Amino acid sequence: MRMLDLIEKKKEKRELSNEEIKFIVNGFTKGDIPDYQMAAFLMAVRFTGMTENEILNLTLAMRDSGDVLDLSRMVGLKVDKHSSGGVGDKTTILLAPLVASCGMPVAKMSGRGLGHTGGTIDKLESFPGFMTALPEDMFFDNVEKHGIAVAGQTANLAPADKKMYALRDATATVDSIPLIASSIMSKKLAAGADAIVLDVKVGDGAFMKDLKSATDLATEMVTIGRNAGKQVTAVLTQMDQPLGNAVGNILEVKEAIASLKGKGPDDLMEVVFALGSRMLLLGKKVNSLKEGEEMLKDAISSGRAFDKFKEFVEAQKGDSSYAEHPENFPEAAIVEDVYLEDEGYISAIKAEKIGHACMVLGGGRAEKDDVIDLTVGCVMKKKVGSFIKKDDAVLTLYANDREKMEQAKAEVISAFTVTDEVKKPLEMILGEV
């Protein structure tokens, strides 16, 4: 078998066999297939696509290139949740303890932030002492004792995907539905869950900018999961403005804490309840989505969800006193409200610009090894549909550098569009696959 022949075959739109795909993935991971040949193959996929069988076999080959977590020692169905990434997306920080407080174990691998999208692991590390690199025994022990563990992805989880993604990023082949879907699902399948709830973000602050492409991606991922023997559902959620009000690591943790105490923004809680009720339904804890949502709301109003959050932080060696007293988290040195010159209704807020402004402040990574400032970011005071006057602040910026603050301020001002026409608040749930 020769890589040159397989590139030619894919270029001619012929279907590759499972053995041929394994040859490509394993050869590239081991270094036997050079970058230039793999780049040619990826470009061929980008232009000719893949069949359903090819996509499944590619996903499984990437899954099997490294460690596959065995969750069989845990009793009951294991349900995972994955977000395709957005601005202000702190749902995992809420959902993990919230669902766990309803009696369903949560064993989750999460990532760090890159670009304008934040990462759950970075946010959780806002708690002094919090461990995200958990030894396997501790990971399982925490799930068994506390019903919850959230850890960073191991270095050997789908290593083929890491290597392929780096090459895709450098060869303009990122925007391929088969490659995106197989990349995401290889990691989800390696994490060992029985069922997966996918949160596919749609809009300016998401990777998928329009509903059609997001639906295509969601459909592909659901198909992969089901062909791999998993229960999978995908919810399409709004990302044409930041989710909730806070954007930035510690700021988002504070909002998550307030939300677990029943004081969460409506848009954030709508998404949390939509995802959480589906996790409970797939995990057979409830018989309907309505019953699931009621169970989640009761866990918050009774205080069980917040108690589980503190227990979770303590179990991973974090200082849970910060949950009780979030004012003790370190704060940015410069805090400044931002105003617009216009009056009227906010008709649009470009989420990607808000996310990029937080990167400018130091709250995100341009490269994976960048050190981030956990204290910076912004808090939205007005959202789409709000009426504003000239003396109404639209958001508050948190910074530690005056020059970066001014750059970020210009960025966020340009994110807002104000019109004279009344604009309704954005719908949060756009569909389901």
Number of C-alpha atoms within 10 A of each C-alpha: 9 10 17 12 10 21 21 14 15 21 18 11 15 13 16 19 13 16 11 17 20 19 19 22 23 17 16 18 21 11 10 11 17 13 14 11 16 21 19 17 20 24 21 20 20 19 13 15 20 22 14 15 15 19 23 26 23 26 30 23 24 29 25 21 21 19 16 18 13 11 16 12 8 15 10 13 18 21 27 24 27 20 19 17 23 29 29 31 26 27 24 22 21 23 23 26 31 29 26 24 25 19 14 24 27 28 26 24 23 21 15 16 23 17 16 26 26 28 23 23 24 22 21 22 18 20 22 15 15 19 20 21 15 17 12 12 8 14 20 19 16 21 21 17 11 19 24 30 27 28 21 17 19 18 10 12 23 30 20 24 25 17 14 21 17 11 18 19 11 10 14 13 19 19 13 19 21 25 25 16 22 26 22 17 27 28 25 25 26 22 24 21 22 20 23 26 22 26 23 27 31 27 20 21 28 25 19 21 15 14 18 11 14 22 22 15 22 26 17 21 28 22 21 26 24 14 14 15 12 18 18 24 24 24 22 21 26 26 29 24 28 28 27 25 24 26 30 31 30 27 24 28 25 18 25 26 23 17 20 26 18 18 13 17 16 14 18 22 21 17 22 19 22 19 28 26 26 27 29 26 19 24 21 15 18 18 13 14 19 15 14 25 22 13 21 23 16 14 24 19 13 12 14 19 29 26 18 23 24 19 18 24 26 17 22 22 15 21 16 21 14 18 21 11 11 18 10 10 18 11 16 17 12 13 16 14 16 19 18 19 11 16 15 18 22 25 21 19 24 21 25 25 24 29 29 22 28 33 25 24 28 23 28 31 21 16 10 11 8 11 12 17 21 22 23 29 32 31 21 20 15 17 23 19 18 17 19 20 14 12 12 16 16 22 21 18 24 24 27 17 14 12 12 16 23 15 13 26 24 13 19 26 19 14 17 21 16 21 14 12 12 13 17 12 14 17 11 21 16 15 13 15 17
